Amino acid sequence: MIHTLSDWWGTSGGLLITIQEKIKWADSMSELDKKHKKENVEMLEEAKNALSLKVNTTLLFLV
């Protein structure tokens, strides 16, 4: 019985470590995803501003 419980304890400890590693990995992937989303939003805003500037400049020449 002690041997069985000892094996179970060892397996549980290994499983806990694996779960903690997966949580760390998921957290880092989440942070990376947030960073990419922020970069994409910034690039989109820059593109919108550049396009708006071009449109406004073109309209000034047409008027």
ABEGO torsion letter per residue (X at the ends): XAAAAAAAAAAAAAAAAAAAAAAAAAAAAAAAAAAAAAAAAAAAAAAAAAAAAAAAAAAAAAX
